[in-house]
C-alpha cells in the first residue's frame, strides 16, 4: 500500500528523495499504459503525455483525495478480461483498441467498478 498525503508531497518540495513512479510506458494485453503523478514534475510529465493516450484513471482515498498507488486494475470487455496491471502511481494513462471497457480496481481488499471509453482521461476512483 502506498498513500501520498500532503506531508509527503511537501517533503518532496524540500529535496527529500522523491517517491517517483517509473514513467516508462508498459504493456498489458493490447494496451500501453503509464502510471505516475505524485511529485509536481511527474504531474507535469503526465499532463504532457496525456495527448498520446486516449483513456485515464485517477485513484484517490478519503475526503481529502489522497493519492493512491499499488491499485490492481483489470480491464474487461464483453465479460472477458483483456488486461490487468498494478498502478505505480495515482494516475494511469491508457491507450489501446477503441471501445468501452469495464474497469475493476482493487485496493486493500475493496473493489471499485466503472466503465472507461476513449476520450475519458480523468475517470476518478475514490476509496
Buried (B, 14 or more C-beta within 10 A) or exposed (E): EBBBEEEBBEEBEEEEEEBBBEBEBBEBEEBBBBBBBBBEBBBEBBEEBBEEBBBBBBBBBEEEEBBBBBBEBBBBEEEEEBBBBBBBBBBBBBBBEEEEBBBBBBBEEEEBEBEBEBEBBEBBBEB
